[in-house]
Amino acid sequence: MTTVITAPEQLIKAVAESITVTFDFTKVLASSETLASVTGVTQTNNTAGATEVTIGTPAVNSGSITIDGVTIATGKAVQVLVSAGQNLVHYSLKAVVVSSVPQTFQLIGDLLVSNT
């Protein structure tokens, strides 16, 4: 069975920007559990007819990461480079992973592309 969670925050980027998006799976993993593999990161929906974002190759973090003062331990997050998109469009991004137990998890996040 797959556990699906939604990120509480919304990321914002400009059309011309390329940003690293981090999916933090810490809350659903046991303390000794890590991410074994990334099945993929995909765009699950957007405004009809909008230009899609470009999603790079996702990877499990190989070292600890600190974002907004919160440290994510090694093997507990997925990072991927995201670029392009269309101004004033919300994109839903989904990361699917398999943990060391193994369990399958999906984390869905919201990305707004905005030049303002």
C-alpha positions, 0 to 999 in steps of 0.5 A: 500500500502507498502512503500519500502525503501533501506538503503544507507549503507552496513553493514559488519560482519565476518562469526563467528560474531553475530551482531545487525542489526538496521533498522531505519524507522525514515525518513518514519514515521511522527513525532508522528508515531511509529512502532506498530509491526514487521511482520518479518526480512528475507533474500531476496536473496544471491549468489546461493548456499551460506550458509544463515545467521541466523536471530534472533527475531526482536524487535521494539526499546523500548528506544532511540538508538545512532549509529554512532552519530545519535540518533534514537527515541524510537519506530522508529527502528527494531533491530535483531541479525544476525549471520553465513553466508558465506565469501564474500557473499552479503546478502539482508535483509528486515524488514517489519513493521506496524506503529501506523497509520497503514501503512506498510513499508519495509526497505531493507539493504545490509550485506556483510559477509567477514573475511578480 
